[in-house]
């Protein structure tokens, strides 16, 4: 069993969600922010979720305030922003750190499984995406500028 399934994270509503609940699904993890130039990607992420969710894809949004203070709000505010502006229905989690001493264990796992440029593990900015196969193995890391729709082919291969 993948070590990913031993991890958990707090959802926006405060409940603890086990990654084991996602076992057997293709997963797209994204560190998100409400005030980022890439924030419109929420629409593309929601489109992927709606198109492929029934076939086994789960998009997971993890708000992060480590890049330019672009996610200053609390969980309720984040949830309201996502719902009102982008009709987000995919699972959203409480704010996390993706870098540094307080890196959330989920992102420590993702970064180790798919290092960035020149082997660096640090996430460079909001809307970095990690694609995980049905076995819980990280198969891809995509930069912030990569549009969600550009991942459709990779997702389809894993489904």
Secondary structure as a PSIPRED ss2 file (coil, helix, strand):
# PSIPRED VFORMAT (PSIPRED V4.0)

   1 X C   1.000  0.000  0.000
   2 X C   1.000  0.000  0.000
   3 X H   0.000  1.000  0.000
   4 X H   0.000  1.000  0.000
   5 X H   0.000  1.000  0.000
   6 X H   0.000  1.000  0.000
   7 X C   1.000  0.000  0.000
   8 X E   0.000  0.000  1.000
   9 X E   0.000  0.000  1.000
  10 X E   0.000  0.000  1.000
  11 X E   0.000  0.000  1.000
  12 X C   1.000  0.000  0.000
  13 X C   1.000  0.000  0.000
  14 X C   1.000  0.000  0.000
  15 X C   1.000  0.000  0.000
  16 X E   0.000  0.000  1.000
  17 X E   0.000  0.000  1.000
  18 X E   0.000  0.000  1.000
  19 X H   0.000  1.000  0.000
  20 X H   0.000  1.000  0.000
  21 X H   0.000  1.000  0.000
  22 X H   0.000  1.000  0.000
  23 X C   1.000  0.000  0.000
  24 X C   1.000  0.000  0.000
  25 X C   1.000  0.000  0.000
  26 X E   0.000  0.000  1.000
  27 X E   0.000  0.000  1.000
  28 X E   0.000  0.000  1.000
  29 X E   0.000  0.000  1.000
  30 X E   0.000  0.000  1.000
  31 X E   0.000  0.000  1.000
  32 X E   0.000  0.000  1.000
  33 X C   1.000  0.000  0.000
  34 X C   1.000  0.000  0.000
  35 X C   1.000  0.000  0.000
  36 X C   1.000  0.000  0.000
  37 X C   1.000  0.000  0.000
  38 X C   1.000  0.000  0.000
  39 X C   1.000  0.000  0.000
  40 X C   1.000  0.000  0.000
  41 X H   0.000  1.000  0.000
  42 X H   0.000  1.000  0.000
  43 X H   0.000  1.000  0.000
  44 X H   0.000  1.000  0.000
  45 X H   0.000  1.000  0.000
  46 X H   0.000  1.000  0.000
  47 X H   0.000  1.000  0.000
  48 X H   0.000  1.000  0.000
  49 X H   0.000  1.000  0.000
  50 X H   0.000  1.000  0.000
  51 X H   0.000  1.000  0.000
  52 X H   0.000  1.000  0.000
  53 X H   0.000  1.000  0.000
  54 X H   0.000  1.000  0.000
  55 X H   0.000  1.000  0.000
  56 X C   1.000  0.000  0.000
  57 X E   0.000  0.000  1.000
  58 X E   0.000  0.000  1.000
  59 X E   0.000  0.000  1.000
  60 X E   0.000  0.000  1.000
  61 X E   0.000  0.000  1.000
  62 X E   0.000  0.000  1.000
  63 X E   0.000  0.000  1.000
  64 X C   1.000  0.000  0.000
  65 X C   1.000  0.000  0.000
  66 X C   1.000  0.000  0.000
  67 X C   1.000  0.000  0.000
  68 X C   1.000  0.000  0.000
  69 X C   1.000  0.000  0.000
  70 X C   1.000  0.000  0.000
  71 X C   1.000  0.000  0.000
  72 X C   1.000  0.000  0.000
  73 X C   1.000  0.000  0.000
  74 X C   1.000  0.000  0.000
  75 X H   0.000  1.000  0.000
  76 X H   0.000  1.000  0.000
  77 X H   0.000  1.000  0.000
  78 X H   0.000  1.000  0.000
  79 X H   0.000  1.000  0.000
  80 X H   0.000  1.000  0.000
  81 X H   0.000  1.000  0.000
  82 X H   0.000  1.000  0.000
  83 X H   0.000  1.000  0.000
  84 X H   0.000  1.000  0.000
  85 X H   0.000  1.000  0.000
  86 X H   0.000  1.000  0.000
  87 X C   1.000  0.000  0.000
  88 X C   1.000  0.000  0.000
  89 X C   1.000  0.000  0.000
  90 X C   1.000  0.000  0.000
  91 X E   0.000  0.000  1.000
  92 X E   0.000  0.000  1.000
  93 X E   0.000  0.000  1.000
  94 X C   1.000  0.000  0.000
  95 X C   1.000  0.000  0.000
  96 X C   1.000  0.000  0.000
  97 X E   0.000  0.000  1.000
  98 X C   1.000  0.000  0.000
  99 X C   1.000  0.000  0.000
 100 X C   1.000  0.000  0.000
 101 X C   1.000  0.000  0.000
 102 X C   1.000  0.000  0.000
 103 X E   0.000  0.000  1.000
 104 X C   1.000  0.000  0.000
 105 X H   0.000  1.000  0.000
 106 X H   0.000  1.000  0.000
 107 X H   0.000  1.000  0.000
 108 X H   0.000  1.000  0.000
 109 X H   0.000  1.000  0.000
 110 X H   0.000  1.000  0.000
 111 X H   0.000  1.000  0.000
 112 X H   0.000  1.000  0.000
 113 X H   0.000  1.000  0.000
 114 X C   1.000  0.000  0.000
 115 X C   1.000  0.000  0.000
 116 X C   1.000  0.000  0.000
 117 X H   0.000  1.000  0.000
 118 X H   0.000  1.000  0.000
 119 X H   0.000  1.000  0.000
 120 X C   1.000  0.000  0.000
 121 X C   1.000  0.000  0.000
 122 X C   1.000  0.000  0.000
 123 X C   1.000  0.000  0.000
 124 X C   1.000  0.000  0.000
 125 X C   1.000  0.000  0.000
 126 X C   1.000  0.000  0.000
 127 X C   1.000  0.000  0.000
 128 X C   1.000  0.000  0.000
 129 X E   0.000  0.000  1.000
 130 X E   0.000  0.000  1.000
 131 X E   0.000  0.000  1.000
 132 X E   0.000  0.000  1.000
 133 X C   1.000  0.000  0.000
 134 X C   1.000  0.000  0.000
 135 X C   1.000  0.000  0.000
 136 X C   1.000  0.000  0.000
 137 X C   1.000  0.000  0.000
 138 X E   0.000  0.000  1.000
 139 X E   0.000  0.000  1.000
 140 X E   0.000  0.000  1.000
 141 X E   0.000  0.000  1.000
 142 X E   0.000  0.000  1.000
 143 X C   1.000  0.000  0.000
 144 X C   1.000  0.000  0.000
 145 X C   1.000  0.000  0.000
 146 X C   1.000  0.000  0.000
 147 X C   1.000  0.000  0.000
 148 X H   0.000  1.000  0.000
 149 X H   0.000  1.000  0.000
 150 X H   0.000  1.000  0.000
 151 X H   0.000  1.000  0.000
 152 X H   0.000  1.000  0.000
 153 X H   0.000  1.000  0.000
 154 X H   0.000  1.000  0.000
 155 X H   0.000  1.000  0.000
 156 X H   0.000  1.000  0.000
 157 X H   0.000  1.000  0.000
 158 X H   0.000  1.000  0.000
 159 X C   1.000  0.000  0.000
